[in-house]
Amino acid sequence: MAALDLDRVRAWFPALWSGPGAGEARFDGPGGSLVPSRVADAVADAMTAGMCQRGSLTPLQRRTEETVGAARAALGDLLGTDPRGVVVGRSMTALTFEMARTLAQGWGPGDEVVVTRLDHDSNIRPWVLAAQRAGATVRWLDFDPVTAELDDVRGVLSERTRLVAVTAASNLFGTRPDVAAISAAAHEVGALVYVDAVHLAAHALVDRAALGADLVACSPYKFFGPHLGAVAADPALLETLQPDKLLPSTDAVPERFELGTLPYELLAGVTASVEALADLLEQPTHEGGELPRRERLAASMTALEEHEDALLSRLLEGLDALPGVRVHGSPARRTPTVLLSVEGHDPVAVQEHLVGHGVLAPAGSFYALEASRHAGLGDTGGVRVGLSPYSTAEEVERLLTGLATLTSSQE
Ligand SMILES: Cc1ncc(COP(=O)(O)O)c(C=O)c1O
């Protein structure tokens, strides 16, 4: 199995070696990844090219049109879905509110909507508010506060379930629920499934069909890209939905879901970010040129998972050996994202202490508020350590040493 060349990958990220954060061990990836130069260059090139209108008349109009099409194609490859069903928007949160408002047009009293306590609030609140407005009932799927594994979805499904909203990976504990099984059960009762793949997409290959997701959401800024969101669905499903839109804007799918002028420059950055992900593993070109991007993505994400899993094993083993350090959740299948607490220390104090060791591991509940509360961590949460493609073994040791000095100073 081909391995990630970490020096090659790290060389892509100027923030690692210049500027105010240079030299820091960055464990804040789940909040937003670092950005490779090629992504920033693509954004700058698109901005300075003077793009303002799409069309086919002038070379610039055509380039703008191609920029939009290229971003949909890239996101389609990333999520394993038809690019004609890729909707882009300000953020996953904004898109989910819009989708909830649109889908709720068909809900009424007696209908039920399932949300989980494991999810980021962006995949909870839009559905709860939309259900309340429609007079529909919200049913909560809980998780085990110790393991952070979701309960059996069948306990909350009924013939009246219209939608199940579930995360593909928890941004707090790293849990990767069995979304395929959840989707199968939801489809059996005729419900739609909305999957939040924002956290997962930075760590593993997402496959809309394999997840059984009717709609799947991601945010490019979690995987090297600009601050945007995207939701992908079968275009045939989008054809059945009528979002609020302006009268003169097109009624075509997917554009009718996209409010206002698209951020062309950021879309250029999205394409570059997916290309960078596909390039994590250097892959030989073949006679016919490069392999298809989806295949390059699959190979790169496999190499990435291996890299991150190896670091995760060492991290968990090292944390386990530290007295007074508690890791929250022990999911069987997970991303390399770990939430921890240190006995006798507020998470913010732990974060501050680690900054003194050149380690950035933020404290909080990271908008997974229901999850934090259900796990007994209140609104405060813990310290989140997120591994990224650019994380190194030395950085993991630095974190462990930083924590060790804190726990030993207690004795
Ligand atoms: C798991 C998860 N879902 C959704 C979101 C929200 O994404 P956005 O910032 O694009 O609204 C985040 C952001 O942190 C997240 O981690």
The ligand as a MOL file (V3000), in Angstrom:
LIG
                    3D

  0  0  0     0  0            999 V3000
M  V30 BEGIN CTAB
M  V30 COUNTS 16 16 0 0 0
M  V30 BEGIN ATOM
M  V30 1 C -19.8160 18.0690 11.6530 0
M  V30 2 C -20.1250 19.4680 11.2070 0
M  V30 3 N -21.2720 19.7080 10.5830 0
M  V30 4 C -21.6050 20.9280 10.1610 0
M  V30 5 C -20.7890 22.0120 10.3770 0
M  V30 6 C -21.2230 23.3580 9.8980 0
M  V30 7 O -20.5980 23.6800 8.7060 0
M  V30 8 P -20.6480 25.1780 8.1540 0
M  V30 9 O -19.6420 25.9560 8.9370 0
M  V30 10 O -20.2910 25.0410 6.6970 0
M  V30 11 O -22.0250 25.6790 8.3390 0
M  V30 12 C -19.5680 21.8200 11.0280 0
M  V30 13 C -18.6860 22.9540 11.3030 0
M  V30 14 O -17.8670 22.9290 12.1700 0
M  V30 15 C -19.2230 20.5110 11.4460 0
M  V30 16 O -18.0730 20.2440 12.0830 0
M  V30 END ATOM
M  V30 BEGIN BOND
M  V30 1 1 1 2
M  V30 2 1 2 3
M  V30 3 2 2 15
M  V30 4 2 3 4
M  V30 5 1 4 5
M  V30 6 1 5 6
M  V30 7 2 5 12
M  V30 8 1 6 7
M  V30 9 1 7 8
M  V30 10 2 8 9
M  V30 11 1 8 10
M  V30 12 1 8 11
M  V30 13 1 12 13
M  V30 14 1 12 15
M  V30 15 2 13 14
M  V30 16 1 15 16
M  V30 END BOND
M  V30 END CTAB
M  END
